[in-house]
Amino acid sequence: MPPSKVIAFFPEAAYGPALNSVGIAQACKALGHTPVFLTAPDMAGVYKGYGFAEHIVNMAPPMAAEEVAQYWQNFINGHIPNFDKSPCDQIDNYVRDCWDAIVETAVWAQKDLPHVLQTVRPDLICVDNVILFPAIKQFGKPWVRIISCSENEIPDPAIPPHLSGCGQDDRACFRAYEERFHAVIRPIHERFNAFLAAHGEAPYPLGQFFESSPFLNLLLYPEAVKFKRSRPLDPRKFQYLEGCVRQEQPYSLPRFPGHQDKPLVYVSFGSLGCGDTKTLQRLIDALGKLPLRALVNVGGYLDAYSQIPANVILDKWFPQPSVIPQVDAVIHHGGNNTFTECLYFAKPAIIMPYVWDGHDNATRVHETGHGIKMHRNHWTLEELGANLHTIFHSEAMKQKLKNTSAQMHAQPGSEKAARLLDALLKKDSH
């Protein structure tokens, strides 16, 4: 066996990128390498739970845990009214506020990263984020960009702009979104370019906050749903991973007080969406009136629910890769983990997006026949029931999902990523 190499993973402080990186790290460990995680304080403990060492990188002013929780509670509550808006109408509020906060994380991370990298001394750095951290680029070791959200983070004139939710061929939608995005984001982008200049980096074009790695870029988007680009990505630098499904603890299905013989649906709106308890309560009530069973992830808001139908079970967390194979369908927000896990396990989905890449993934799952896109709030019980009936019984959708799942299983993304990283390490050592 060649000597173990240290691979530092630095995912965005959100569960989607974090757990994708865990899947890749597990596969790297199986090849004999030593994965470690660089993490914001609010994600500390997540990676230790999977057996990996953690190194803290402050990405915001230091705050007590309860202050961080309150900050995010306020952020969610302040944006819930924006969750019903179209992607273009979210640019002035949610998207703007997110980019403002993301730039601030890069500024703060630069204070800690040089020291942390010198302490860890990684042989390779994998960053899953939407913004450049100069210290990583300048450390002197190969760095890999992981694109765990929609693949349109890497732009192309023939595909929808990132976060736009536009259809593949809706050029009018492309133009409208990009014009509004550039107008709103300009002052934030100018601040970011000033930060880059202060750390010896060239400015980026308007709207761009990150660059492709000259070493390797890993896209988690499955082949079956990827966009039709005008300029295909160079496979020497860009590789599609067919998702990155992590190993998770087993899950035993509970018995339901009602409808035990009916189809089973899993519902998750992600950690951010769980904060909109009013919308989730409406969906729970509707599911209670339909001939099915439902497992509903409500995050840290379990105490907010008192009226729970007999055919619905709530919990604050589910090990998704162990749950999704056992259900008949999934209702979710379009986050990349759930999006790719549904495809990997051949499970049809109704996607009710509310922010970020959920819009892109919802449009894509609908366009490619792997599921149905619905508005998160503007629907009737009859519409919900009809769409569930469709995804339970559509033979065309079942066959498409079966084919996509087989393609993804033929080359599991986490194992492919580990082999590519291993090859990059060997190339660098030579």
TIKELO-981787 format. One record per residue: x negated, y negated, z negated of N, C-alpha, C in turn; residue in three letters. Coordinates in steps of 0.001 Angstrom, whole numbers, padded with zeros to 6 digits, always signed. Layout:
<sites>
XYZXYZXYZALA;...
</sites>
This chain:
<sites>
-000840+001195+000000+000000+000000+000000-000882-001254+000000MET;-000583-002244+000873-001324-003508+000821-001023-004227-000478PRO;-001894-005151-000909-001647-005849-002177-000353-006647-002131PRO;+000318-006722-003285+001573-007453-003384+001350-008936-003151SER;+002266-009550-002401+002228-010989-002154+003369-011658-002919LYS;+003139-012880-003355+004160-013632-004075+004990-014424-003062VAL;+006282-014175-003055+007200-014887-002172+008112-015741-003041ILE;+008023-017056-002875+008862-017973-003645+010123-018294-002860ALA;+011261-018067-003476+012548-018427-002880+013062-019691-003571PHE;+013478-020651-002754+013979-021917-003289+015334-022216-002634PHE;+016402-021547-003111+017720-021790-002532+018391-023022-003137PRO;+019303-023562-002387+020147-024650-002875+020835-024216-004169GLU;+021121-025163-005058+021745-024848-006347+023241-024600-006174ALA;+023560-023547-005433+024944-023130-005208+024931-021614-005043ALA;+026028-020973-005398+026024-019512-005440+025874-018865-004067TYR;+026383-019506-003014+026243-018923-001689+024794-018724-001292GLY;+024011-019796-001166+022593-019637-000829+021830-018817-001872PRO;+022162-019005-003144+021448-018291-004205+021573-016780-004035ALA;+022786-016312-003827+022995-014865-003761+022514-014277-002445LEU;+022527-015067-001369+021911-014596-000131+020419-014375-000331ASN;+019773-015318-001001+018339-015169-001265+018060-013980-002175SER;+018971-013708-003100+018815-012526-003954+018785-011259-003094VAL;+019679-011176-002114+019706-010010-001238+018382-009814-000507GLY;+017829-010914+000023+016542-010827+000720+015429-010475-000262ILE;+015456-011082-001449+014427-010813-002451+014439-009343-002883ALA;+015635-008769-003015+015717-007358-003385+015016-006482-002342GLN;+015231-006827-001061+014601-006047+000007+013090-006286+000048ALA;+012638-007511-000247+011194-007798-000301+010534-007031-001436CYS;+011211-006944-002558+010684-006196-003702+010528-004721-003357LYS;+011481-004195-002580+011402-002790-002169+010196-002527-001268ALA;+009696-003580-000597+008505-003438+000243+007218-003637-000552LEU;+007335-003908-001850+006161-004025-002696+005716-005437-002998GLY;+006477-006436-002555+006113-007819-002820+006709-008291-004153HIS;+006294-009489-004574+006752-010051-005841+007567-011313-005576THR;+008881-011199-005484+009711-012387-005295+009868-013146-006609PRO;+009798-014465-006536+010098-015338-007669+011042-016420-007164VAL;+011744-017059-008091+012725-018072-007700+012386-019417-008311PHE;+012427-020443-007481+012387-021822-007935+013834-022274-008031LEU;+014220-022836-009168+015641-023096-009375+015897-024376-010138THR;+016995-025029-009786+017480-026151-010582+017935-025623-011940ALA;+017897-026453-012980+018254-025976-014326+019654-025383-014418PRO;+020618-025937-013663+021991-025441-013801+022191-024052-013193ASP;+021219-023539-012438+021307-022173-011916+020375-021225-012673MET;+019713-021733-013704+018801-020887-014479+019565-019720-015104ALA;+018982-018550-015029+019613-017345-015558+020230-016482-014486GLY;+020632-017086-013369+021249-016311-012278+020255-015284-011740VAL;+019036-015722-011485+018043-014844-010860+017443-013867-011863TYR;+017315-014308-013117+016871-013377-014165+017840-012203-014276LYS;+019115-012486-014046+020118-011426-014110+019894-010329-013089GLY;+019166-010651-012026+018839-009656-010997+017392-009158-011134TYR;+016725-009587-012217+015394-009082-012495+014251-009881-011912GLY;+014487-011141-011533+013443-011960-010923+012997-013084-011862PHE;+011708-013416-011796+011176-014536-012575+011707-015853-012013ALA;+011901-016830-012905+012423-018140-012523+011438-019242-012930GLU;+011393-020293-012113+010592-021472-012419+011466-022696-012161HIS;+011612-023524-013171+012552-024641-013106+011975-025809-012306ILE;+012803-026349-011414+012505-027575-010674+013648-028549-010951VAL;+013359-029628-011644+014406-030619-011910+014781-031327-010610ASN;+016078-031357-010323+016567-031965-009090+017557-033087-009373MET;+017558-033531-010628+018424-034620-011069+017894-035082-012413ALA;+018320-036235-012897+017897-036659-014231+018251-035593-015261PRO;+017367-035283-016193+017656-034241-017190+018940-034537-017962PRO;+019789-033521-018066+021062-033647-018784+021299-032389-019590MET;+022029-032527-020673+022456-031359-021446+023436-030542-020604ALA;+023542-029252-020939+024400-028348-020165+025841-028851-020102ALA;+026323-029372-021244+027710-029853-021250+027877-031099-020386GLU;+026810-031908-020290+026871-033092-019425+026900-032686-017956GLU;+026118-031662-017600+026127-031165-016225+027513-030633-015872VAL;+028088-029849-016799+029430-029293-016558+030452-030401-016372ALA;+030358-031441-017190+031305-032546-017081+031112-033324-015782GLN;+029835-033470-015370+029556-034155-014109+030245-033445-012953TYR;+030095-032107-012895+030702-031372-011788+032217-031336-011900TRP;+032728-031298-013114+034175-031361-013297+034720-032676-012742GLN;+034041-033762-013044+034466-035073-012545+034349-035151-011018ASN;+033270-034563-010496+033070-034573-009043+034200-033828-008342PHE;+034530-032637-008862+035600-031840-008251+036934-032574-008353ILE;+037264-033029-009563+038553-033702-009747+038677-034931-008863ASN;+037561-035641-008687+037604-036837-007866+037816-036550-006394GLY;+037431-035345-005960+037526-035029-004530+038692-034109-004170HIS;+039406-033579-005143+040533-032696-004824+041503-033336-003826ILE;+041829-034634-003943+042717-035234-002934+042129-035208-001519PRO;+040804-035109-001406+040178-035091-000081+040142-033699+000536ASN;+040387-032654-000270+040291-031290+000235+041331-030991+001315PHE;+042437-031720+001315+043478-031485+002314+043207-032206+003633ASP;+042197-033065+003672+041946-033876+004863+041202-033077+005936LYS;+041277-033585+007156+040551-032962+008260+039054-033179+008062SER;+038210-032371+008720+036767-032580+008591+036339-034008+008924PRO;+036911-034591+009964+036519-035951+010343+036929-036958+009264CYS;+038085-036750+008662+038558-037664+007627+037852-037458+006288ASP;+037063-036399+006159+036269-036182+004949+034897-036844+005017GLN;+034508-037355+006178+033178-037949+006327+033009-039150+005400ILE;+034041-039971+005285+033947-041192+004484+033933-040945+002985ASP;+034220-039741+002563+034332-039476+001131+033482-038275+000724ASN;+033999-037074+000906+033278-035895+000417+031925-035723+001094TYR;+031883-035789+002415+030634-035568+003141+029615-036648+002789VAL;+030058-037907+002764+029147-039003+002399+028581-038800+000999ARG;+029451-038485+000042+029005-038324-001343+028058-037139-001496ASP;+028321-036073-000738+027432-034913-000802+026038-035249-000269CYS;+025970-035911+000881+024662-036244+001427+023920-037220+000532TRP;+024637-038127-000074+024001-039055-001011+023368-038284-002168ASP;+024105-037306-002699+023589-036485-003802+022449-035581-003341ALA;+022542-035042-002130+021504-034145-001613+020186-034887-001452ILE;+020241-036112-000919+019022-036910-000791+018409-037146-002173VAL;+019258-037400-003141+018751-037636-004500+018060-036386-005050GLU;+018562-035191-004715+017901-033960-005179+016506-033835-004589THR;+016344-034233-003322+015026-034149-002698+014037-035103-003376ALA;+014515-036309-003704+013668-037295-004374+013223-036776-005739VAL;+014162-036217-006494+013829-035709-007822+012946-034472-007753TRP;+013236-033571-006805+012451-032335-006701+010986-032621-006426ALA;+010725-033681-005686+009345-034005-005344+008496-034315-006576GLN;+009148-034705-007682+008410-034988-008917+007854-033709-009544LYS;+008608-032593-009410+008230-031327-010050+007560-030329-009114ASP;+007963-030332-007848+007574-029252-006945+006063-029070-006805LEU;+005281-030137-006611+003837-029898-006451+003232-029121-007617PRO;+003614-029482-008850+003080-028787-010025+003592-027351-010093HIS;+004880-027155-009825+005453-025805-009890+004797-024896-008855VAL;+004602-025403-007649+003966-024589-006615+002527-024237-006989LEU;+001807-025164-007602+000452-024863-008049+000448-023806-009144GLN;+001486-023800-009965+001602-022797-011032+001927-021420-010459THR;+002887-021381-009535+003343-020101-008971+002338-019551-007961VAL;+001724-020443-007198+000771-020094-006142+001353-019038-005194ARG;+002470-019344-004557+003079-018365-003642+002267-018207-002361PRO;+002363-017025-001776+001757-016772-000469+002710-017159+000661ASP;+003989-017307+000330+005020-017637+001305+006169-018309+000565LEU;+006770-019307+001182+007881-020021+000552+009097-019940+001472ILE;+010237-019543+000921+011502-019486+001670+012463-020498+001072CYS;+012884-021453+001870+013784-022490+001370+015115-022414+002098VAL;+016185-022313+001331+017545-022286+001882+018231-023559+001425ASP;+018146-024587+002223+018755-025863+001891+018997-026624+003183ASN;+019555-027819+003074+019868-028614+004258+018989-029849+004347VAL;+017946-029922+003508+017116-031117+003453+015654-030729+003256ILE;+014749-031557+003786+013330-031286+003657+012807-031666+002279LEU;+011987-030779+001704+011220-031067+000505+009759-031172+000943PHE;+009197-032375+001019+007841-032527+001551+006803-031631+000891PRO;+006913-031401-000402+005906-030593-001099+005811-029184-000539ALA;+006923-028642-000075+006908-027283+000482+006181-027280+001819ILE;+006487-028241+002657+005850-028328+003969+004355-028573+003841LYS;+003953-029289+002794+002561-029716+002635+001724-028801+001738GLN;+002298-027710+001251+001592-026870+000280+000426-026094+000897PHE;+000472-025856+002205-000629-025153+002847-000412-023675+003067GLY;+000799-023204+002772+001159-021810+003023+002350-021769+003980LYS;+002544-020646+004681+003705-020573+005575+005013-020781+004804PRO;+005941-021474+005442+007261-021657+004839+008331-021278+005855TRP;+009385-020711+005337+010473-020184+006164+011756-020916+005807VAL;+012492-021324+006812+013791-021927+006571+014869-020857+006716ARG;+015716-020756+005709+016873-019849+005760+018119-020699+005982ILE;+018899-020339+006989+020147-021061+007280+021290-020140+006878ILE;+021783-020306+005658+022812-019391+005165+024210-019882+005481SER;+024350-021165+005808+025658-021674+006226+025838-021405+007722CYS;+026793-022071+008322+027044-021861+009744+025781-022148+010557SER;+025593-021388+011637+024371-021524+012434+024262-022878+013123GLU;+025338-023671+013152+025229-024979+013810+024491-026006+012953ASN;+023918-025568+011825+022906-026399+011163+021744-026666+012116GLU;+021470-025710+013017+020498-025916+014089+021296-026402+015293ILE;+021222-027702+015629+022154-028271+016605+021839-027865+018040PRO;+022847-028050+018876+022749-027817+020316+023891-028604+020951ASP;+023670-029253+022098+024738-030064+022698+026007-029293+023035PRO;+025884-027973+023203+027042-027182+023638+027824-026564+022493ALA;+027409-026801+021242+028126-026198+020121+028638-027289+019180ILE;+029641-026976+018369+030221-027998+017491+029211-028561+016500PRO;+029314-029842+016162+028458-030403+015120+028690-029707+013787PRO;+027639-029603+012994+027735-028977+011687+028789-029672+010837HIS;+029649-028892+010186+030705-029331+009268+031942-029876+009971LEU;+031958-029868+011299+033052-030518+012039+034309-029671+012159SER;+034168-028341+012115+035319-027475+012319+035862-027495+013728GLY;+035127-028082+014669+035585-028152+016060+035536-026774+016717CYS;+036391-026575+017696+036321-025364+018495+035098-025381+019400GLY;+034697-024202+019870+033493-024065+020691+033484-025011+021891GLN;+034635-025250+022516+034670-026033+023755+035373-027378+023607ASP;+035628-027820+022395+036370-029070+022184+035403-030253+022139ASP;+034945-030709+023310+033933-031762+023384+034438-033091+022830ARG;+035727-033358+022969+036270-034600+022411+036130-034605+020895ALA;+036346-033453+020290+036169-033304+018844+034698-033503+018473CYS;+033797-032946+019276+032353-033124+019037+032021-034608+018929PHE;+032449-035360+019972+032083-036778+020062+032662-037576+018905ARG;+033926-037331+018587+034586-038090+017519+033897-037853+016184ALA;+033564-036598+015915+032926-036281+014638+031531-036903+014562TYR;+030728-036721+015590+029357-037230+015558+029311-038746+015444GLU;+030183-039447+016168+030200-040910+016095+030530-041379+014685GLU;+031543-040767+014080+031925-041181+012729+030834-040805+011720ARG;+030272-039610+011851+029230-039155+010931+028023-040090+010972PHE;+027565-040437+012149+026403-041312+012271+026669-042701+011693HIS;+027874-043208+011905+028202-044535+011373+028198-044542+009852ALA;+028746-043521+009244+028877-043474+007781+027557-043111+007116VAL;+026785-042234+007746+025596-041684+007092+024377-042598+007235ILE;+024424-043603+008084+023235-044397+008412+022493-044934+007170ARG;+023158-045606+006225+022388-046139+005083+021751-045045+004229PRO;+022408-043919+004086+021831-042799+003329+020622-042245+004077ILE;+020757-042141+005389+019669-041610+006205+018455-042544+006195HIS;+018688-043842+006193+017581-044798+006122+016834-044661+004793GLU;+017574-044426+003725+016943-044219+002422+016094-042945+002433ARG;+016606-041898+003078+015861-040648+003157+014590-040822+003981PHE;+014683-041532+005103+013492-041758+005928+012430-042561+005173ASN;+012869-043497+004337+011908-044246+003512+011210-043304+002528ALA;+011946-042359+001979+011369-041347+001090+010350-040491+001839PHE;+010700-040065+003070+009764-039271+003862+008476-040054+004118LEU;+008621-041321+004494+007445-042139+004783+006551-042270+003553ALA;+007169-042394+002386+006398-042543+001143+005584-041292+000830ALA;+005972-040158+001429+005260-038904+001178+004583-038369+002435HIS;+004285-039279+003362+003457-038917+004501+004137-038156+005604GLY;+005465-038194+005646+006200-037484+006682+006802-038462+007685GLU;+006900-038036+008938+007485-038871+009989+008997-038977+009794ALA;+009598-040077+010218+011045-040227+010077+011800-039252+010983PRO;+013008-038914+010567+013881-038051+011356+014866-038889+012165TYR;+015348-038368+013294+016410-039056+014036+017674-039164+013179PRO;+018493-040171+013466+019724-040384+012705+020552-039110+012645LEU;+020974-038746+011435+021804-037570+011228+021037-036308+010894GLY;+019719-036315+011100+018911-035133+010809+018236-035282+009452GLN;+018366-034252+008597+017755-034277+007270+016753-033144+007052PHE;+016632-032263+008014+015709-031139+007894+015187-030820+009283PHE;+014158-029992+009340+013591-029570+010610+013449-028057+010615GLU;+013266-027504+011790+013006-026073+011883+011593-025776+011408SER;+011407-024630+010817+010067-024228+010406+009261-023825+011639SER;+007992-024223+011698+007148-023761+012813+006765-022290+012677PRO;+007040-021691+011504+006673-020303+011248+007825-019341+011543PHE;+008995-019571+010912+010117-018653+011065+011369-019290+010494LEU;+012493-019059+011178+013804-019536+010727+014774-018362+010764ASN;+015445-018114+009663+016353-016976+009540+017791-017482+009459LEU;+018603-017074+010422+020011-017471+010451+020866-016291+010026LEU;+021729-016506+009033+022533-015399+008533+023750-015100+009398LEU;+024026-015948+010365+025236-015761+011177+025161-014452+011963TYR;+026215-013650+011915+026224-012399+012683+026307-012663+014188PRO;+025733-011765+014948+025699-011862+016403+027098-011999+016994GLU;+028069-011293+016427+029408-011240+017014+030167-012559+016946ALA;+029736-013475+016094+030458-014749+015956+029592-015957+016288VAL;+028358-015741+016722+027480-016885+016965+027983-017694+018161LYS;+027587-018959+018195+028045-019884+019220+027296-019665+020542PHE;+027898-020178+021621+027274-020114+022945+026447-021382+023143LYS;+025147-021267+022970+024250-022413+023056+023844-022694+024507ARG;+023548-023956+024784+023018-024305+026102+021537-023955+026188SER;+020865-023967+025041+019446-023619+024981+019274-022515+023942ARG;+019158-021268+024365+019005-020171+023391+017801-020409+022484PRO;+017950-020040+021234+016863-020212+020272+015739-019214+020560LEU;+014507-019674+020438+013340-018850+020708+013236-017732+019668ASP;+013361-016474+020069+013345-015376+019088+012012-015238+018345PRO;+010952-015879+018842+009685-015836+018107+009747-016694+016855ARG;+010659-017651+016828+010777-018564+015691+012136-018477+014996LYS;+013146-017952+015685+014504-017894+015146+015030-016464+015235PHE;+015510-015964+014103+016050-014617+014075+017400-014617+013359GLN;+018374-013935+013971+019690-013752+013348+019637-012515+012458TYR;+020256-012625+011278+020126-011562+010282+021357-010676+010119LEU;+022450-010999+010781+023671-010211+010588+024116-010230+009130GLU;+024024-011394+008490+024406-011511+007087+023312-010988+006168GLY;+023496-011195+004881+022548-010687+003869+023351-010226+002661CYS;+023909-009046+002728+024766-008545+001653+023900-007937+000558VAL;+024011-008501-000642+023177-008061-001761+023740-006792-002402ARG;+022902-006113-003188+023358-004987-003990+023988-005539-005267GLN;+025165-005051-005602+025892-005571-006754+026396-004409-007610GLU;+026724-004704-008856+027212-003671-009762+028529-003090-009262GLN;+028795-001808-009539+030045-001178-009077+031264-001851-009704PRO;+032400-001709-009029+033648-002268-009540+034750-001224-009404TYR;+035439-000961-010515+036572-000029-010509+037865-000816-010441SER;+038688-000495-009470+039950-001211-009313+040870-000961-010507LEU;+041488-002015-011028+042443-001840-012131+043789-001355-011607PRO;+044596-000851-012506+045981-000521-012151+046830-001778-012338ARG;+047770-001959-011433+048643-003123-011468+049989-002752-012066PHE;+050564-003650-012866+051908-003387-013391+052960-003276-012297PRO;+052686-003929-011146+053660-003883-010052+053001-003630-008712GLY;+053744-003019-007786+053300-002798-006396+052015-001981-006286HIS;+051867-000977-007136+050633-000207-007146+050363+000485-005808GLN;+051410+000738-005020+051239+001444-003748+051131+000502-002551ASP;+051040-000799-002794+051035-001781-001710+049614-002193-001340LYS;+049436-002875-000174+048102-003331+000232+047476-004243-000821PRO;+046146-004233-000842+045409-005009-001834+044665-006159-001150LEU;+044827-007365-001714+044187-008571-001186+043244-009124-002256VAL;+042074-009566-001825+041153-010274-002710+041160-011746-002337TYR;+041235-012631-003350+041320-014070-003124+040181-014773-003843VAL;+039441-015606-003102+038395-016412-003728+038225-017714-002959SER;+038247-018825-003684+038008-020133-003081+036653-020702-003498PHE;+035779-019853-004034+034454-020311-004416+034469-021118-005701GLY;+033279-021402-006214+033175-022090-007504+033754-023502-007438SER;+033598-024176-006315+034144-025530-006177+035661-025496-006040LEU;+036160-024612-005196+037604-024527-004964+038381-024081-006177GLY;+037744-023341-007080+038446-022894-008287+038924-024068-009130CYS;+038262-025224-008966+038671-026389-009747+040026-026938-009367GLY;+040515-026586-008180+041843-027042-007753+042877-026015-008210ASP;+043146-026020-009494+044032-025002-010071+045468-025133-009571THR;+045888-026330-009217+047250-026517-008724+047476-025749-007422LYS;+046522-025855-006499+046648-025145-005223+046545-023641-005421THR;+045618-023215-006292+045505-021782-006550+046763-021231-007217LEU;+047363-022000-008112+048596-021548-008760+049712-021364-007740GLN;+049783-022283-006772+050806-022159-005721+050591-020884-004914ARG;+049318-020589-004584+049028-019377-003826+049335-018133-004655LEU;+048993-018163-005935+049284-017028-006819+050787-016782-006893ILE;+051562-017844-007032+053028-017711-007077+053552-017101-005791ASP;+052999-017534-004656+053451-017003-003371+053107-015527-003229ALA;+051902-015149-003621+051503-013744-003547+052387-012879-004435LEU;+052853-013451-005533+053739-012718-006431+055081-012369-005805GLY;+055429-013050-004727+056706-012811-004049+056568-011897-002835LYS;+055355-011430-002570+055113-010604-001385+054805-009159-001782LEU;+055070-008205-000892+054834-006784-001202+053355-006419-001072PRO;+052580-006801-002057+051147-006531-002061+050607-006634-003477LEU;+049325-006324-003643+048605-006554-004896+047491-007552-004606ARG;+047091-008315-005611+046055-009318-005384+045119-009422-006576ALA;+043825-009461-006285+042785-009814-007244+042376-011242-006924LEU;+042439-012130-007909+042185-013549-007654+041048-014047-008542VAL;+040021-014581-007906+038882-015169-008609+039229-016621-008951ASN;+039309-016941-010249+039655-018302-010662+038498-018997-011374VAL;+037305-018391-011332+036133-019029-011926+036313-019314-013410GLY;+035820-020461-013826+035870-020813-015250+037181-021406-015695GLY;+038247-021194-014928+039533-021833-015216+040607-020813-015610TYR;+040196-019670-016140+041144-018598-016460+042223-019076-017428LEU;+041865-019930-018366+042826-020390-019365+043867-021344-018788ASP;+043671-021781-017541+044625-022721-016930+045877-022026-016417ALA;+045883-020687-016444+046996-019937-015860+047737-019160-016949TYR;+049041-019352-016988+049856-018632-017972+050922-017768-017297SER;+051476-018245-016193+052506-017494-015475+051849-016690-014353GLN;+051593-015413-014634+050896-014563-013662+051824-013433-013228ILE;+052112-013318-011925+052993-012251-011454+052436-010862-011769PRO;+053315-009884-011825+052906-008522-012190+051991-007880-011154ALA;+052044-008351-009924+051218-007755-008862+049908-008527-008635ASN;+049563-009432-009564+048361-010256-009442+047515-010115-010704VAL;+046210-009932-010517+045262-009889-011633+044210-010971-011415ILE;+044019-011802-012420+043045-012882-012353+041791-012509-013143LEU;+040653-013045-012700+039423-012913-013473+038513-014080-013106ASP;+037538-014341-013986+036650-015477-013755+035519-015138-012791LYS;+035312-013853-012486+034250-013462-011574+034480-012033-011114TRP;+034160-011756-009855+034201-010403-009311+032895-010137-008553PHE;+032348-008919-008650+031160-008577-007847+031589-008313-006401PRO;+031658-009378-005607+032296-009315-004281+031818-008162-003395GLN;+030504-007919-003260+030097-006828-002371+030586-005457-002812PRO;+031014-005343-004065+031593-004079-004549+033112-004086-004462SER;+033712-005272-004437+035174-005389-004390+035695-005355-002962VAL;+035080-006130-002075+035617-006288-000713+035754-004956+000028ILE;+034821-003997-000105+035029-002722+000591+036290-001984+000174PRO;+036835-002306-001004+037981-001563-001529+039333-002232-001247GLN;+039320-003422-000649+040580-004120-000416+040991-003984+001044VAL;+042213-004445+001335+042732-004383+002709+042530-005692+003467ASP;+042416-006795+002750+042237-008097+003387+041734-009089+002343ALA;+041230-010222+002831+040680-011250+001951+041245-012608+002345VAL;+041597-013409+001348+041955-014814+001557+040847-015629+000896ILE;+040186-016491+001669+039075-017232+001076+038895-018585+001749HIS;+037881-019324+001269+037666-020710+001659+036699-020875+002818HIS;+036094-019804+003277+035178-019896+004401+033720-020025+004031GLY;+033387-019849+002754+031982-019866+002359+031221-018750+003066GLY;+029944-018971+003345+029217-018043+004198+029089-016655+003607ASN;+028920-016530+002281+028831-015199+001690+030086-014381+001964ASN;+031234-014947+001605+032484-014208+001790+032759-013981+003267THR;+032466-014975+004088+032647-014872+005538+031883-013676+006099PHE;+030588-013572+005763+029793-012484+006320+030097-011146+005644THR;+030442-011166+004356+030782-009909+003679+032041-009293+004269GLU;+033022-010116+004616+034238-009586+005247+033903-008919+006579CYS;+033037-009545+007370+032645-008962+008647+031837-007684+008428LEU;+030949-007700+007456+030092-006552+007179+030918-005330+006776TYR;+031966-005567+005983+032802-004458+005508+034070-004274+006340PHE;+034157-004968+007494+035276-004817+008435+036621-005144+007794ALA;+036664-006236+007029+037897-006634+006365+038439-007920+007003LYS;+039690-007899+007461+040270-009105+008057+040471-010178+007002PRO;+040406-011435+007438+040484-012539+006482+041422-013627+006967ALA;+042076-014255+006003+042717-015547+006214+041803-016569+005557ILE;+041294-017517+006339+040416-018542+005788+041189-019843+005660ILE;+041219-020365+004439+041849-021649+004128+040731-022615+003717MET;+040086-023279+004665+038917-024098+004337+039308-025403+003657PRO;+038362-025954+002917+038619-027275+002339+037435-028212+002502TYR;+036197-027713+002526+035048-028597+002707+033910-027844+003385VAL;+032891-028597+003780+031586-028158+004241+031702-027125+005350TRP;+030882-026050+005319+030877-025117+006449+032101-024213+006476ASP;+032956-024292+005471+034207-023545+005528+035021-023904+006754GLY;+034975-025172+007161+035705-025599+008360+035170-024892+009605HIS;+033839-024833+009729+033241-024175+010894+033536-022681+010896ASP;+033414-022045+009743+033622-020600+009672+035079-020220+009901ASN;+036000-021050+009425+037421-020767+009640+037770-020827+011118ALA;+037261-021867+011790+037510-021977+013229+036896-020797+013969THR;+035702-020413+013562+034990-019350+014279+035644-017991+014070ARG;+036126-017704+012862+036757-016404+012623+038049-016298+013431VAL;+038735-017431+013601+039975-017460+014383+039673-017313+015874HIS;+038681-018066+016359+038329-018039+017789+037872-016661+018245GLU;+037180-015958+017365+036588-014679+017766+037470-013477+017429THR;+038656-013722+016861+039600-012640+016623+039298-011769+015420GLY;+038513-012301+014461+038195-011535+013248+039089-011915+012070HIS;+040000-012844+012262+040871-013283+011182+041718-014453+011634GLY;+042301-015140+010655+043233-016242+010930+042831-017457+010110ILE;+042889-018613+010733+042643-019878+010054+043972-020488+009644LYS;+044063-020918+008379+045255-021601+007879+044835-022855+007117MET;+045695-023852+007106+045444-025002+006240+045557-024531+004794HIS;+044751-025083+003932+044707-024619+002548+045974-024952+001768ARG;+046745-025911+002217+047904-026351+001439+049186-026475+002251ASN;+049058-026728+003547+050233-026978+004377+050711-025678+005018HIS;+051401-024857+004240+051945-023604+004746+053197-023245+003955TRP;+053984-022370+004534+055187-021878+003863+054969-020431+003448THR;+055808-019956+002552+055742-018556+002136+055923-017639+003343LEU;+056818-018017+004248+057076-017198+005436+055836-017128+006329GLU;+055140-018261+006488+053940-018283+007317+052844-017421+006687GLU;+052659-017555+005384+051654-016753+004695+051958-015264+004843LEU;+053224-014902+004627+053615-013506+004749+053413-012964+006161GLY;+053752-013784+007169+053589-013348+008554+052123-013159+008910ALA;+051262-014066+008449+049840-013941+008752+049208-012745+008036ASN;+049643-012489+006815+049152-011299+006123+049600-010032+006843LEU;+050827-010013+007310+051325-008860+008063+050470-008641+009313HIS;+050111-009731+009980+049280-009632+011188+047926-009020+010873THR;+047255-009527+009848+045905-009010+009593+045928-007610+008983ILE;+047038-007236+008349+047163-005857+007860+047337-004863+009010PHE;+048003-005304+010095+048476-004345+011094+047916-004535+012501HIS;+047199-005599+012790+046695-005822+014144+045609-004808+014505SER;+045907-003947+015464+044928-002942+015890+043759-003584+016623GLU;+044028-004651+017376+042943-005335+018095+041957-005946+017108ALA;+042483-006555+016053+041605-007151+015046+040824-006071+014311MET;+041485-004976+013979+040803-003874+013296+039647-003334+014131LYS;+039873-003191+015447+038831-002650+016313+037667-003615+016436GLN;+037977-004904+016563+036922-005909+016660+036080-005913+015380LYS;+036745-005865+014226+036031-005839+012952+035194-004571+012808LEU;+035727-003463+013272+034990-002198+013211+033705-002286+014033LYS;+033807-002873+015236+032629-003004+016096+031590-003949+015478ASN;+032077-005075+014935+031161-006036+014316+030480-005443+013098THR;+031247-004734+012284+030693-004100+011092+029613-003087+011466SER;+029878-002287+012495+028889-001289+012918+027601-001965+013372ALA;+027735-003076+014078+026561-003814+014545+025764-004376+013370GLN;+026475-004876+012344+025804-005436+011181+025138-004343+010346MET;+025789-003198+010219+025213-002101+009441+023997-001479+010137HIS;+023951-001585+011464+022844-000978+012206+021521-001643+011871ALA;+021571-002907+011483+020342-003620+011113+020669-004583+009973GLN;+020795-004081+008735+021177-004935+007602+020285-006162+007487PRO;+020916-007318+007299+020199-008576+007334+019102-008707+006303GLY;+019369-008273+005073+018361-008433+004024+017114-007607+004328SER;+017315-006403+004864+016167-005552+005196+015403-006115+006387GLU;+016133-006631+007383+015473-007251+008537+014665-008468+008092LYS;+015259-009290+007226+014559-010475+006729+013275-010078+006014ALA;+013346-009045+005175+012168-008610+004431+011060-008152+005372ALA;+011437-007425+006432+010427-006973+007401+009785-008162+008119ARG;+010610-009164+008472+010080-010340+009151+009142-011136+008238LEU;+009517-011262+006970+008658-011964+006022+007357-011191+005789LEU;+007473-009889+005715+006293-009045+005534+005342-009208+006723ASP;+005895-009228+007932+005067-009393+009136+004395-010765+009152ALA;+005128-011794+008696+004551-013142+008635+003404-013205+007635LEU;+003551-012529+006519+002468-012486+005520+001234-011777+006068LEU;+001449-010703+006773+000323-009959+007345-000376-010803+008410LYS;+000413-011508+009219-000164-012366+010248-000976-013479+009632LYS;-000459-014072+008546-001160-015166+007887-002461-014675+007250ASP;-002448-013470+006685-003657-012957+006021-004770-012648+007016SER;-004377-012443+008298-005382-012171+009318-005921-013456+009942HIS;
</sites>
